[in-house]
């Protein structure tokens, strides 16, 4: 199962690195490690879709879903996605025959298409939230 681990590059003022790379990432086959150029508090707060962190995360989400989509097309079994590797005991199985999975694929396709557009996904989400 492919897995991507993200870790913070910058320290939180006064505290330093909250979760260093060796704690945020696991070793293994099919595991990629990716840094986010922000501190722990800000690493998931993207101001716009041109932010380096946003581009890194969205690129890997698109890649993982594309691989899952290829597995579905080739008649493979549902793909288990486990949070246990990053300290979460929960796990999720994506079954691509479900309506939820089709909605996920639609969202990824939208993300993929809009990542190259000027306004991008974040602006669209901001408008929906308003």
C-alpha positions in Angstrom: 0.0 0.0 0.0 1.5 3.4 -1.0 1.9 5.8 1.9 3.0 9.5 2.1 4.3 11.0 5.4 4.5 14.8 5.7 6.7 16.6 8.2 7.3 20.1 9.3 10.5 22.0 8.2 10.4 25.0 10.5 10.4 25.2 14.2 7.6 26.7 16.3 9.1 29.9 18.0 10.4 29.1 21.5 9.3 25.4 21.3 11.3 24.2 18.3 10.3 21.3 16.1 7.1 19.6 17.5 7.3 16.4 15.5 10.7 15.9 13.9 11.0 14.0 10.6 12.2 10.7 12.2 9.0 10.7 14.4 6.6 11.9 11.6 7.7 9.4 9.0 8.0 5.7 8.8 10.4 3.5 6.9 9.1 1.0 4.4 8.6 0.0 0.8 6.1 2.4 -1.0 6.6 5.1 1.7 7.4 8.6 0.6 8.5 11.3 2.9 7.7 14.9 2.1 8.6 18.1 3.9 6.2 21.0 4.3 7.9 24.4 4.5 6.1 25.6 7.6 6.1 25.0 11.4 3.8 22.5 13.1 1.0 25.0 13.7 0.9 26.2 10.1 1.8 23.2 8.0 -1.8 22.5 7.0 -2.9 26.2 6.6 -2.5 27.2 3.0 -3.2 30.7 2.0 -3.5 29.9 -1.7 -3.1 27.0 -4.1 0.3 28.2 -5.2 1.7 27.6 -1.7 4.5 25.1 -1.8 3.0 22.9 0.9 -0.4 22.9 -0.9 1.2 21.9 -4.1 3.2 19.1 -2.4 0.1 17.7 -0.6 -2.3 18.0 -3.5 0.2 16.3 -5.9 0.5 13.3 -3.6 -3.3 13.1 -3.0 -3.8 13.1 -6.7 -1.1 10.4 -7.2 -2.5 8.1 -4.5 -6.1 8.4 -5.8 -4.9 7.8 -9.4 -3.1 4.6 -8.3 -6.3 3.5 -6.5 -8.3 4.3 -9.6 -5.9 2.2 -11.7 -6.3 -0.7 -9.2 -10.1 -0.4 -9.6 -10.0 -0.4 -13.4 -7.8 -3.5 -13.3 -10.3 -5.3 -11.1 -8.2 -5.1 -7.9 -9.7 -5.3 -4.5 -10.5 -2.3 -2.3 -7.5 -0.4 -1.1 -7.1 -0.2 2.7 -5.8 3.1 4.0 -4.6 2.9 7.5 -3.9 5.8 9.9 -2.1 3.4 12.3 1.2 4.2 10.6 1.0 7.8 11.8 -0.3 7.1 15.3 -4.1 6.8 14.6 -5.7 3.5 15.3 -8.4 4.0 12.7 -8.4 2.6 9.3 -10.5 3.1 6.2 -11.1 1.0 3.2 -12.0 2.7 -0.1 -14.3 0.5 -2.1 -14.5 2.1 -5.6 -18.0 0.7 -6.3 -19.6 3.0 -3.8 -21.1 6.4 -4.3 -18.7 7.9 -1.8 -15.7 6.6 -3.7 -17.1 8.1 -7.0 -17.5 11.4 -5.2 -13.9 11.2 -4.0 -12.7 10.5 -7.5 -14.7 13.5 -8.8 -13.2 15.7 -6.1 -9.7 14.6 -7.0 -10.3 15.1 -10.7 -11.6 18.6 -9.8 -8.5 19.3 -7.7 -6.2 18.0 -10.4 -7.8 20.2 -13.1 -7.9 23.3 -11.0 -4.4 23.0 -9.6 -3.2 24.5 -12.8 -5.9 27.1 -13.0 -5.4 30.7 -11.8 -8.1 30.7 -9.2 -7.7 27.1 -8.0 -9.6 25.0 -5.5 -9.1 27.2 -2.5 -10.9 30.2 -4.1 -13.8 27.9 -5.0 -14.0 26.5 -1.5 -13.9 30.1 -0.1 -16.8 31.1 -2.3 -18.8 28.0 -1.3 -18.2 28.8 2.4 -19.4 32.5 2.0 
